[in-house]
Each structure stands twice: as structure tokens, then as C-alpha cells.
Amino acid sequence: MEKSRVHLKSLRVKLPYGFKNKAERFLRDIAAREKLRKNIFIIFVNDSYIKKLNKVFLGKNKPTDVLSFDLGIEAEIYVSVDTAKRMALKFGVSPELELIRYALHGLLHIAGYDHKKSSVRLFMQKEEEDYLKIWESL
């Protein structure tokens, strides 16, 4: 595969107007910058759906913001729209910014970033913030 293909889908949730197309272009660009060569599916879901995934795959019986799964030539990233809306209100940012932050976070995990070690966590956070500045300039 020459370059990544990024596909956004929403399951029983509504995305902000114009978000899908802008986010696909942005995330495709980030995937290229990170030299990813995968079909990447980013699925926007509600808290109930992501809670089930979190329980099955991580043994945690609670909703979370984002889950990412690297499946080889494909990857799936699940983003909770409910959590993004709650956190956007809490932090005083737009729901769109919080949604793209979660999708970007999942994408960086697919690219190999991890935040278990503090030194790597700081690097990952800086990359996220730098990429979010690009998003905000669009």
C-alpha cells in the first residue's frame, strides 16, 4: 500500500457539521507524516458502545475516550462522542477539538507512540499539541 487510507464513520452518533470531511483530510495528512501504510478506520461511537469494547478488550467496565487497535494492514480507532462532549465542556474547548484530539491520539498509538513511560509520554503529548495547532489553523 502506497499511503494510508483514512475512513471516518459514526455509529448512532451525530458528528458536528463539516467535521467528517475536514477530519479525514487532516488525519490522512498526519498518517502520511507518520509514514503509516494502513487502512485506518476511525469510528465515532457513544459511551455505551465504547464501554463494551473497553470491557471485552481491556477488562475495564467503564467508558473511555479512545481505543485503538492495530490489526496489521488495517487499524481501528474508536472515539467516544459522549466523552468528548463532556470533556469539551469541562475544559472549555469545542467538541470538534476534543473529537479530533481523541482521533489523533489513537492514530499516534497506531504509529507506535506510547505513553506508559514518562519520557515517551512527554514526546507524544508534544506531537499531539503540534498537530492540533495544524488542525486549529485549518
N, C-alpha and C positions, 0 to 999 in steps of 0.2 A: 504494500500500500504506500503510495507516494506521500500522502499527507492525511492528517486526521479529518474525519468527518464528525461533526458535532450535530446531534439531533436533540431538540427540546420537545418535551411532551408534558402535558398536565393531565393528571388523573383525578377527576372530580373536584378540581380546584380551579379558580379563576385567576389568571395572571393579569397584572396591570396592562393597560392598553399600550401596544407598541413594544412591550418588553421582550417578547419572544424573538422577534427578528433582530433587534439590537443585541440581545444577549447571545444569540447564535453566532453573529458576526464577531463579537468581542471574544467569546470563548474559543472560536475557531482560530483567531489570531493568537491567543495565548497558547493554545495547543501547539501551533506551529513554532512559536518562540521557544517552547519547551521541548521541541523536536519529538513530539508524540506522533506515533503512526498507528492509530487505532480508530475504530468506530466507537464514538463516545455518545452514550445515551444519557441525557440528563432529564430526570423525571421528577416533576413537581407534584407533591402529594400532600395529604393532610396529616395531622398528628396521629390519628388512629392507624393509618397505613404504615407510617414510619415506625411507630411503636411496635407493630407486629414484626417488621423486619429486624428491628433492634433486639427484640426478644429471641427470635429464631437464630440470628447470626452472631450476636454478641452476648446473649443471655441477660440483657438488661430490659426489664419490663417497664419501660418509660419511653416517651417520645424523645427524639434528639433533633438537632438541626440538620445534619447531613450525614449520609452514609455513602461510602464509595467502595466499589468492587472492581478490581482489576481481573478481567476474565481472559487475559491473553491478547488476542487481536481485537477484542471488544472490552468496553468498560461501561459500568452503570453507576450513575451518581443519583442518589435520591435526596431531594431537598424538601423540607417541611415548610410549606407556605404559612401554616398556622404559627409555627415557632418564629418564622421570620417577621410576621406581622407583630407579634407580641414583643419581640426584641427591638424592632424598629421603634415602637412606641416608647419602650424603656430607655433606649439610647438616644432618642430624638433624631432619628435618621429616617429616610424614606424606606418604605417596604421594598422598593426596587433595589436600593443599595444593599439591604440585608440579604435579599434573594441572590443577588449576583455575588455577594461575599461568600455565601454558602456554596454556590455552584463552583466558584473559583477555588475555594478551599478543597472541595472534593477533587477538582481537576489537578491541583497541585499534589494531592496524595497519589493520584494515578501516575503523575510524572515522577514519583519516587520521594517526594518530600514527606517528612515525618516530624511529629512534634513531641515525641517521647523523651528525647534528650534536650536539655535546656539550650545547648549551643545551636542545635539544628532548629529548634522551635523559634529562636530569635531570627534566624535566617529566613525561615518560612514566613514568619509574620512580616518581615520587611518586604519580601517578594509580594505577598498579598497586598500590602499597603501601596507599593509601587504600581502594581497592576490596577488597583482600584482607582488610583489617580488617573490612569488612562481612561477607565470607564467613565469617571466623572467629567472628563474633558470631551466626551463624545456628544 
